[in-house]
Amino acid sequence: MLMFTGRLFLGRLDPVRVCNRGTEVHFGSFSPTSLAQDEPRNVGALLFYEACAHVARHHPQVQLISFASSRPMPGVGDPAHQAAARVEAVERIGATNVQVTPMPSGLITVSGTWAYNERNLHDLHLALEEHRAIYRAVAIGRSVDWPHWLARLWRILLRPTRS
């Protein structure tokens, strides 16, 4: 699955495997372009939300998306901080069976499943719209020029919510 923002190529989600007679999809790792790697903000959540929304919108036969991610995210902190950010992002949209697994390389894999249901689709839509608004306000590759008030808005929007 190729990931773009407008005409900017951000990277490839590979592999994307179809399982269980087409009712499940597994997202492998994201291979970012240098533009995505150089972005100081964590674009991973936006890309994950976009990929889930794309599958939900265009492939209604798919009922479950599984995922596993351990790719380093430059500028987002150490592996434990990166894993915590991933867990927060996937749990925000209703992912279940979320597991955090340290690897011998020092990376930490976050895996789990996201099922199509009314609540999860609603939560995905809310999270996706928030992230899209942030990246519309300051495009990927331009975040070093953030005004102070926009940086503060970014932190507020990504603050964990309590349900």
Salt bridges, closest charged atoms under 4 A:
GLU39 OE2 - ARG41 NE 2.54
GLU50 OE2 - ARG132 NE 2.80
ASP123 OD2 - ARG119 NE 3.73
GLU129 OE2 - ARG132 NH1 3.08
GLU130 OE1 - ARG92 NH2 2.49
